[in-house]
Each structure stands twice: as C-alpha cells, then as structure tokens.
C-alpha cells in the first residue's frame, strides 16, 4: 500500500510531461503539414 504514495505522484508527473511534450510539438509546428510529408516519402529524387 505504501508504494501507491510513490506511484500515483510519479504517474501524474509522467502525464504532465507527456502533455507538455505534445504542447511543445504543436507550438513548434510539428503537425502543421502532415499530408505533404507523407507524400514526400513516396516521391523519388
């Protein structure tokens, strides 16, 4: 039961880190033009 006092705050911290990473990626424009990047892979040089 004592381990829950460690695991619950760690899981909350992990969720906050994931949300912060996703927010950072959206703000930096990582998901702006997904369609063009998918088509770029299929095109030859």
ABEGO torsion letter per residue (X at the ends): XAAAAAAAAAAAAAAAAAAAAAAAAAAAGAAABAAAAAAAAABBX
